[in-house]
Amino acid sequence: MPPHVWVVGSLIAQEGRGDFFSTINAILVKMPGSEVALGFLVLASVVSWAIIIFKAIQLRAATVESRDFLEKFWAAKRLDAAFQESEAFQRSPVSMVFRAGYIELARLRKQAEDTMLGGGIENVERALRRTQISESTKLESLSSFLATVGSTAPFVGLFGTVWGIMRAFHDIGKHGSANLATVAPGIAEALIATAVGLLAAIPAVMAFNFFLSRVKVIESEMDSFSSDFLNIVKRHYFR
């Protein structure tokens, strides 16, 4: 191939690639990347705060009512009296565990015509465990969303930052200058995306860790109460 033909072909190819990348750049810059990122982060932050408030109320009620129920339970002389008291503590996981165990115990006693039970303690234990799992699931609900926001929001903010920098460089190329008036809007947009991403992530992570610790405490209380309840039942109702 003659040298001049090769040179002309190379120039045409380079020009074609330049037009292609210019077109892609123009399309990308016109797309609302930063706006979409900011909108997502604001929405995620609003939902996160709604969940944080809801979970704070839920766990607070669970903690307070469980404490009050345990006081009533240990002060009661009979299990049926404690069962009646437990109706006032519907938001207490410990109370729900007790109610499930007592209902199963009452069913077994009815079948045995209120005599000493020779077997069936496994049924009571299963009822307690089943309710513990159900209550733990309720306590842990929605917390995964906070963990997701905490792990993804910084990256979404970084995406908005990159998009804002792309726009800043595009504006520099379009105006042919790199003065403050040209660069500042894009950089400011980029920094806003980063800040909003962190503002969405930090409270979500802190709340998730706090709620996780509170759930573990309540689960420990349920385990401890289940053991105590089983011991009482074995001593008084099973031979």
N, C-alpha and C positions, 0 to 999 in steps of 0.2 A: 504493500500500500504506500503511495507517495506520501512524503512527510506533510505536505500542505493539506492533504485530505484528512489525515489523522488529526491535525491541529484543529481544523474546522469542525470535525466531528466532536472533539473534546469540548470545544467552546459551546456547541449546541447542547451537548449533554449537560454541561454545567449550568447553562441558562435554564434548561428544563428543570433541573433539580432546584435551582433558585426560585423559579416560579412556583414549584410545588410547595416548598417550605414556606414561601411567603404567603401562599393561600392558606396553608394549615395554621400558620401563625395568626393571620387575620381572623380566621374562624375561632381559634381558641381565645383570642383576646376579646372578641365580641361576646363570647358565651359568659353568662353570669356566674362564673365559678365561685368567686368570693362571696357573692350575695347568697348563693345556695348554701355554702359552708356556714355563713353567719346565721342564716335562717334555721338550718339544722341544729346548730349549737344553741341558739336561743330556745328553740322548741325543746331540745333535750334538757336544758337547764330548768325550764319551767316545769316539765314533767318530773324531773328529779326532785325539785323542791316540793312538789305536791306529794310525791312518795315519801320524802323525808318527814314531812309534817304528819302524814298518815301513819307511818311506821313509829314515829315518836309517840303519838297518842296511843297506838295499839300496844306497844311494848310497855309504856308507862302503866296503862290500865292492867295489863297482864301481870306486871310486877306487884302493883299495889293490891289487886284483888287476890292474887295468890298468897300474899303475906297475910291479908285479913282472913282468908279462908282457912289457912293453917292454924291461926289463932282460934277460930271457931271450932275447927275439927278437934284439936287437942283438948279443948274445953268441954266438948260434948261427952256425955256419959255413954251414949249408945250410937251405933252406926246409923240407925234410922233417923235419929235426931240430927246427926251430921249431914245426912242426905238432904233433909229439909232445909238446913242452913245453906247448903251448897247451891240451891236454886237462885240465891241472890248474887252469885259470883259466876255468871255465865261467860265472862271474858277472862276468867282465870284458867290457864291450861291445867294447873294442878287440880282444880275443882272438877274439870271435865274428865280427867283421868280417874279421880275418885268415883264420880258418878257412873262411869263405864264399868269399873270394877264392882261397885255395889249392885248395879242392875244385874250383872252376870251372877253375882253371889245370891241375890234374891231369887233369880230364876232357878238356880241349883237347889236352893233350900225349899222352894215351892215343889219341885219335883220329888224331893226327899221328904216332904211333909214336915218340914221344920225340925227334923232330927239331925243329929250330928252327921256330917257328910263324910263318907269314906273315900271319896275321890272327886275329881273335878277341879282341883286347884289349878291345873294347867289351863282350864278354860278361863278362869279369872285372870291368870297371868297373861294369856293371849289378849284378853279384852283390854287390859292395862297397856300392853305393848302397842296394840293397834291404835288406841287413842293417843298414846304418846307420839306415834309417827304422824298421825293426822294433825295434832296440835303443832308439832314441829314444822310441818309443811306450811301451815297457816302463818306461823311466826316468820318463816324464811321467805314467804311469798313477796314478790316485787323487789327483793334485795338484789337479785341478779341483774335487774335493769341498772341499778346504781353502779354495780361493778362494770357493766358494759360501757356506760357513759364515762366512767373514770378511766377506762383503758383506751377508748376510741376517741374521745373528745380532743385530746392533745394532737392526735394525728389529723383529725379534721381541721383543727386550727392551723396545723402546719400546711395542709393542702391550701387553705385560704391564703396563707402567707406566701407560698410559692406562686400562686396565681396573681397575687398583688404585685410581686416582684416582676413577673412576666409582663404585666401591664405597664409597670414603670419603665422597663427597658423598651417596650414597644413605643411608649410616648417619647422616650429619648430619641429613638430612631426616627420617629415621625417628625419631630420638631428640629432634629439636628443639633440639639444642645442638651447639656446635662445640668442646667441650673436648678435651683431649689424649687422653683415654681413647677417645673416639669416633673421632678422626681418625687416631691413630697406627697402628693395625693396617693400614688401607688404604694409608697412605703408606709404611709399612715394606715391605709387599708390593710396592708399585710400585718402590721403590728396589732391592729384591732382584732383581726382573726385569731392571732396567737393569744391575745389577752382573754378573749371570750372563751376560747378553748380551755384555757387554764381555769377560768372562773367556773366553767361547767364541770371540769374534772375534779378539782380539789374538794369541793363540798361533797360530791358524790362518793369519792374514795373515803373521806373521813367518816361520813355517815354510814357507809357500808361496814367499815371496820368496827365502829361503835355498836351498830345493831347486831353484828355477828357476835360480839362479846356478850351482849345482853341476852341473845338467844341461847348461847351456851350456858349461861347462868340459869336461865329458866329450865332448860333441858336437864341440867343437873338437879334442879329442885324436883322435877317430875320423876327422875330416876330414884332419888332418895325417898320420895313419898311412896312410890310404888313398892319399894322394898319394905318400908315400914308397914304399909297397908297389908301386904302379903303376910308379914309376920303376925299381925293382929288376927287376920282371917284364919291362918293355920292354927293359932293357939285356941281360938274360941269356936270355930265352926268345923274343923276337920279333926278326925281322930287318927 
